[in-house]
Amino acid sequence: MRPRSNDPTPADQFEAYIREVEAREAAQPRRPTGPRSTWPQRAIALAVGLALWAVILAGLSRAVVGWP
């Protein structure tokens, strides 16, 4: 059975759906894709953080317990 001339074919419906989805995606605000931290930067930050905690704990132990 041939579709009527004014009825959209499945291909037409699919194309309309794709256009609608693309228009919806284009309307959404994009997330900023700035530079992300790499694993060496994270490793350095972790090392600095651990060193800072070591200094803080050493100072507290010296103040509280009287260790050298």
HELIX and SHEET records of a PDB file:
HELIX    1   1 PRO A   10  ALA A   27  1                                  18    
HELIX    2   2 TRP A   39  VAL A   64  1                                  26    
END                                                                             
